[in-house]
Amino acid sequence: MNKVTTYFRDSYRELVEKVAWPSWQDLQQSTVIVLVATLIITGIVWLMDFSSNQVLKLIYSLFK
């Protein structure tokens, strides 16, 4: 039981004293970067899906 208590005490101490929490500005900046990257990747995936759909429609129309 002593090992469990020590583990939780050390975990709490590390969380409070050793972890470097980001500032509010850093957190906002990271959030904006993630949102922009998500939008860009979504656009790329949509473009790939749309173009492959058009190519497949063209190929299927050749064999009708």
C-alpha angles and dihedrals in degrees: 000000000000091000091054092050091048091049093053092044092051092045091052092047091051092048094050103035109025106034114093105218116204120247120248090256092051091048092051092047092050091048092053091049091051092048093049092047090049092052092048093049091046090053092049092050091047091050092050091048093047094047094046089049091053092047092050091049089052092049093047091049090056091060099048 
